[in-house]
Amino acid sequence: MRASRFFISTLKDAPSDAEIVSHQLMMRAGMIKRLGSGIYTYMPTGLRVIRKVEAIIREEMNKAGAIELLMPLVQPAELWQETGRWEKMGPELMRVKDRHGREFAIQPTSEEVITDVVRGEIKSYRQLPLNFYHIQTKFRDERRPRFGLMRGREFTMKDAYSFDRDLAGMQASYKVMFDAYTAIFTRFGLKFRAVAADNGAIGGTGSHEFHVIASTGEDAIVYCPTSDYAANMEAAEAMPLAAERAGAKQDLVKVATPGTTKCETVAELLKIDLKQTVKSIALTVERELEGKVTKENWLLLLRGDHELNEIKVGKVPGLSNHRFATEDEIREAYGTIPGYLGPIGARQPVRVVADRTVANMTDYVCGANEEGFHLTGANWGRDAAEPEVADLRNVVEGDASPDGKGVLAIERGIEVGHVFQLGTAYSEAMKASFLDENGKPAPLQMGCYGIGVTRILGAAIEQNFDDKGIIWPTSIAPFELVLCPMNYDRSEMVREETDKLYASLVEAGVDVIIDDRGLRPGAMFADWELIGVPYRVVVGERGLKEGNLEYQGRRDTEATAVPVAGMVDFIKGKLAQ
Amino acid sequence: MRASRFFISTLKDAPSDAEIVSHQLMMRAGMIKRLGSGIYTYMPTGLRVIRKVEAIIREEMNKAGAIELLMPLVQPAELWQETGRWEKMGPELMRVKDRHGREFAIQPTSEEVITDVVRGEIKSYRQLPLNFYHIQTKFRDERRPRFGLMRGREFTMKDAYSFDRDLAGMQASYKVMFDAYTAIFTRFGLKFRAVAADNGAIGGTGSHEFHVIASTGEDAIVYCPTSDYAANMEAAEAMPLAAERAGAKQDLVKVATPGTTKCETVAELLKIDLKQTVKSIALTVERELEGKVTKENWLLLLRGDHELNEIKVGKVPGLSNHRFATEDEIREAYGTIPGYLGPIGARQPVRVVADRTVANMTDYVCGANEEGFHLTGANWGRDAAEPEVADLRNVVEGDASPDGKGVLAIERGIEVGHVFQLGTAYSEAMKASFLDENGKPAPLQMGCYGIGVTRILGAAIEQNFDDKGIIWPTSIAPFELVLCPMNYDRSEMVREETDKLYASLVEAGVDVIIDDRGLRPGAMFADWELIGVPYRVVVGERGLKEGNLEYQGRRDTEATAVPVAGMVDFIKGKLAQ
């Protein structure tokens, strides 16, 4: 490729609405252009990266036995109504009516359509397993699109769907996809981590997220450096901080804490460690029984320095359908205002659930269920009935790893892939069944597997940039190498050597661009550093006279002289690394 | 590829709603699956063809200097309002509102978006020329989607847009695209013809359609077998059938023709040649002048056996905004009913426009402007004032070619590509200008160039099929060659030779599939004949014992024995043809 026949358009400054570095750099490098909120044109340089990302995904998916097809973007509402997602998805699902008033969804994902395709095609267990995928434009009408390609509305996704005859088959298909994803992200040249994720209704460990590690990542991911335990914050299991409960040392005392409704301020006032306090969170569960709605009071207890994990709360038996109690409900149940609640002496019956750590605390401080007062020296069994115990909190750095093989660390990640054991949720709703060995119909066991193609670009940049611009991993760089001739138009020697080298590099399979735009060296180098091409070779008269070219890797601080004759092998060596 | 790892699903019968052969065969071959009206899933076999079509387009577009980008599918209404197409496009433009009530179009084409991209990027003539393209899903809410991929609602299109500083530059860009299209359709291996098309408001010869020739084609295309003249029916110029007008021989006579309102029945009644009759078509043009609407009567005259060409009518000065006259208007202007109109003796002033052929007729028969009567022996100048003359009719087979180099032939075609000189229509509406050499702003000269990617599949099949199924041209076939082993599972000899041959073919770059599904020969062959793979090689024990394999091309009536050792070269030879 010659730069004069390509379209390069860089900017000194990023537009003011670009909040994060990947968005800023992609705008400055001319890789994307905003068309509307969360909607971007992929400019030629950006599209080249997307195509390389897609090619790697396609190769590995095919290698893993998945079969590519292409499902439509505009999908009939009827299919979405079969699974109930037409209602459930809310305003994120972009809906459209055709000229006859029929309703359609612009696809955010394709579970319904692939299940419809498969239920028309699969009759027998002999046709299984099957795994179909497509790489297609998606639309999600995000409430607040932001961060460029990281949370856009229109984006490209690879989504795959596996179909198996039984659970074991589905788990085998899942493993194949997990391994394919590992191969894909490895080939991208990105630091990534697969973490166990919450699996919603299905349970088990049937869901993993793939995160690109970046300090700017939206998500906290948890791992154990001395074992292979890894999970996202929603799913990471929090162990009790003390394995057993110690004996009580203090008496229960009511102390005045006027205007002190937070654990932090209570600890300050009482001059105690925050870790000695217990935070109380009141929930209400409404149940309908024979047409009558009854309310249950639930109280969750966390150590003062811990954070509630709402996903875990939803998994406590009886709490799948909870909400936070209103101030009126709190007053009625506990006889006080928020900030002074506790497990001792509520006015109405309350189901108390203590986090595992709280369950093993002694002599703790909690609200007295009386405005302006807390209790110190509180102890389970003696002062309060033994609570129900559950894992309710987010883990923190240094917690014991649930596999018992070390302590947990936390880092930031950007979710770019998700593999998920769906089970029979969609196949049952859509009556997608097959005949098993005994001729009996059974619902298909499904898995689904997504990769955010365009999001990969943002994530790769968040992980790889410096003050000059982007630093693409070679496998997904818009070009692997830029040839920068000095005075290409005026020096015959430079032009000849550049063209010769270019031809040799192309023949060797290197994805190379010649910058023949006639820019001065400073401007030329700045463009390519901003765009993030991994290798640069400068062809200049001075060097040529000594038989040399100047090579510089994008992360190198200075250039290296490389003999003209050896340059192609030198680059092939770099690419083979 | 192994068939056991691919998805093949053929049908004995096509669904009853598949009206044309390409639709029927694609459904039967399992290449597409209907999701909704005019909306199809491209199944794995169909997608392989699409990808090959796209790859050829991409290669030739890049070679021609066009630069690929990717514009969004969901496009803000504001851009479409700038050009007025938001209103003009009518219900074919699929419109959608986001959660904030903002309006968007699902792209049917991207003139507005590319012009918006370019007006933000192009400042100077130095940046020109430029040609951007993308290959993207389109949606057009057709009133009556039909014919499978031929007139679908969701489809894939390649659309390119060129930007130049002046008319000459635009025409040069147009020529480059015209040549690229010729290269593309040649590589597809399809019989095609580029024909001049009507250019709407812009005029000149700045528009060509590319048609795949097929007897089932929707469009009539006109060409001269002895010259390079070719045009579509709308644009083909009709020459007068007589170069000069002969002298009058008959007197004007009013004859009774009760209940005879068609030229055919008048000719029958009067026992004359239909070619001696003239058909009259009454139009009304309404003009608003200073708030007052006035009506003009126009009468178009065609020879009795000729067809009106409405595009040509719209180009007659004064008729850009016409409509057919109502029966009341006809009664008022001509004093009679439709079927008895003529250029002689109307009640009100009428502007008469005669087709070129009619203008040179003598002693013709026309309506008498009196119910139940026609005139015979009518002559221009003597009986009627000399009319305005224009080309108003469709050409017919045997007409003189407008280039004077032979006579015209007509064949049927399927439009699969269109190149179009847009001029400054979009750039002026959207204020997309650049600074010329003198620093003066000038609007960009644009061209646009489309190829219906998915439509190519339908068109290729309409041109290439037999009673067994599809016959793909090699360059766009889902697979180039199918290896059909006999008893692959049971004969070690067959399995070994098949696997060895497969490996050699893959190494030689042949796109080959092994049918290892274990079907009986008849069913196996029928599948691949239906799917339309161009080359088949059967590996069987009997042949192997004589050192032979059986080759059969998809159009061959019988198989040829080819020595095992020579098969790869034999196939390479076929592919090189």
Chai-1 contact restraints between the chains, C-beta under 6 A:
chainA,res_idxA,chainB,res_idxB,connection_type,confidence,min_distance_angstrom,max_distance_angstrom,comment,restraint_id
A,R5,B,G65,contact,1.0,0.0,6.0,A-B,restraint_1
A,F7,B,I67,contact,1.0,0.0,6.0,A-B,restraint_2
A,S9,B,E121,contact,1.0,0.0,6.0,A-B,restraint_3
A,K33,B,V117,contact,1.0,0.0,6.0,A-B,restraint_4
A,L35,B,P72,contact,1.0,0.0,6.0,A-B,restraint_5
A,G36,B,P76,contact,1.0,0.0,6.0,A-B,restraint_6
A,I39,B,P72,contact,1.0,0.0,6.0,A-B,restraint_7
A,T41,B,M71,contact,1.0,0.0,6.0,A-B,restraint_8
A,T41,B,V117,contact,1.0,0.0,6.0,A-B,restraint_9
A,Y42,B,L70,contact,1.0,0.0,6.0,A-B,restraint_10
A,M43,B,L69,contact,1.0,0.0,6.0,A-B,restraint_11
A,P44,B,I67,contact,1.0,0.0,6.0,A-B,restraint_12
A,P44,B,L69,contact,1.0,0.0,6.0,A-B,restraint_13
A,L47,B,E68,contact,1.0,0.0,6.0,A-B,restraint_14
A,L47,B,L69,contact,1.0,0.0,6.0,A-B,restraint_15
A,L47,B,L70,contact,1.0,0.0,6.0,A-B,restraint_16
A,G65,B,R5,contact,1.0,0.0,6.0,A-B,restraint_17
A,I67,B,F7,contact,1.0,0.0,6.0,A-B,restraint_18
A,I67,B,P44,contact,1.0,0.0,6.0,A-B,restraint_19
A,E68,B,L47,contact,1.0,0.0,6.0,A-B,restraint_20
A,L69,B,M43,contact,1.0,0.0,6.0,A-B,restraint_21
A,L69,B,P44,contact,1.0,0.0,6.0,A-B,restraint_22
A,L69,B,L47,contact,1.0,0.0,6.0,A-B,restraint_23
A,L70,B,Y42,contact,1.0,0.0,6.0,A-B,restraint_24
A,L70,B,L47,contact,1.0,0.0,6.0,A-B,restraint_25
A,M71,B,T41,contact,1.0,0.0,6.0,A-B,restraint_26
A,P72,B,L35,contact,1.0,0.0,6.0,A-B,restraint_27
A,P72,B,I39,contact,1.0,0.0,6.0,A-B,restraint_28
A,P72,B,E154,contact,1.0,0.0,6.0,A-B,restraint_29
A,L73,B,T137,contact,1.0,0.0,6.0,A-B,restraint_30
A,V74,B,E154,contact,1.0,0.0,6.0,A-B,restraint_31
A,P76,B,G36,contact,1.0,0.0,6.0,A-B,restraint_32
A,P91,B,R99,contact,1.0,0.0,6.0,A-B,restraint_33
A,V96,B,V96,contact,1.0,0.0,6.0,A-B,restraint_34
A,D98,B,D141,contact,1.0,0.0,6.0,A-B,restraint_35
A,R99,B,P91,contact,1.0,0.0,6.0,A-B,restraint_36
A,R99,B,D141,contact,1.0,0.0,6.0,A-B,restraint_37
A,V117,B,K33,contact,1.0,0.0,6.0,A-B,restraint_38
A,V117,B,T41,contact,1.0,0.0,6.0,A-B,restraint_39
A,E121,B,S9,contact,1.0,0.0,6.0,A-B,restraint_40
A,T137,B,L73,contact,1.0,0.0,6.0,A-B,restraint_41
A,D141,B,D98,contact,1.0,0.0,6.0,A-B,restraint_42
A,D141,B,R99,contact,1.0,0.0,6.0,A-B,restraint_43
A,E154,B,P72,contact,1.0,0.0,6.0,A-B,restraint_44
A,E154,B,V74,contact,1.0,0.0,6.0,A-B,restraint_45
